Amino acid sequence: MKTKQTHLLTALCALALFALPATFAAPGDTHFRKTVTEGNGFISLAEHTVSAKAMFDRIDTDRNGTITLTEMEASKGLGDAMGMG
């Protein structure tokens, strides 16, 4: 019985070690990692442009090429969902 508890405790500790970095990562870290697609650790102008266009497209819900105040206000939680905090 004690061995089973030891294995369970060990598994839980291992799981916690993998989960902790993601839990305490700064909100911008996720967005940064998603934006850096060239794998060099920097955001290039091209990467930023692609990311900005994707965000614009998500906010422009009626797809008319402009963002209204209503669309902007409706998107307020979008930054959190994208890991931008």
C-alpha positions in Angstrom: 0.0 0.0 0.0 2.8 2.4 0.9 4.5 1.8 -2.5 1.2 2.6 -4.3 1.0 5.9 -2.4 4.7 6.7 -3.1 4.1 6.1 -6.8 1.0 8.3 -6.8 2.9 11.1 -5.0 5.8 10.8 -7.4 3.5 11.1 -10.4 1.7 14.1 -8.9 5.0 15.9 -8.2 6.2 15.1 -11.8 3.0 16.5 -13.2 3.3 19.7 -11.1 6.9 20.2 -12.4 5.6 20.3 -15.9 2.5 22.4 -15.2 4.2 25.1 -13.0 6.1 26.9 -15.8 2.9 27.3 -17.9 1.0 28.5 -14.8 3.4 31.3 -14.0 4.4 32.3 -17.5 3.9 36.0 -18.2 0.7 36.5 -20.3 2.8 38.0 -23.2 5.0 34.9 -23.3 2.3 32.8 -25.0 1.6 35.5 -27.6 5.4 36.0 -28.2 6.0 32.3 -28.7 3.0 32.1 -31.1 4.3 35.2 -33.1 7.9 34.0 -33.4 7.5 31.5 -36.3 11.0 31.7 -37.7 12.4 30.1 -34.5 15.1 32.7 -34.0 13.7 34.2 -30.7 12.9 37.5 -32.3 9.7 38.9 -33.8 10.5 40.1 -37.4 8.4 42.8 -39.1 6.9 40.0 -41.3 5.9 38.0 -38.2 4.4 41.0 -36.6 2.5 41.9 -39.7 1.0 38.4 -39.9 0.0 38.5 -36.2 -1.5 42.0 -36.5 -3.5 41.1 -39.5 -4.8 38.0 -37.8 -5.9 40.1 -34.8 -7.5 42.7 -37.0 -9.4 39.9 -38.8 -10.7 38.4 -35.5 -12.0 41.8 -34.4 -13.5 42.8 -37.8 -16.4 40.4 -37.3 -18.5 41.8 -40.2 -15.5 41.5 -42.6 -15.8 45.0 -44.1 -12.2 46.0 -43.6 -12.9 48.4 -40.8 -13.2 48.1 -37.0 -16.1 49.8 -35.3 -16.2 50.8 -31.7 -18.7 48.1 -31.1 -16.4 45.5 -32.6 -13.5 46.8 -30.5 -15.5 46.7 -27.3 -16.7 43.2 -28.1 -13.1 42.0 -28.5 -11.9 43.2 -25.1 -11.4 39.6 -23.9 -9.6 38.6 -27.1 -6.1 39.6 -25.8 -6.5 37.3 -22.9 -7.6 34.5 -25.1 -4.6 35.0 -27.3 -2.2 35.0 -24.4 -1.6 38.7 -24.5 -2.9 39.4 -21.0 
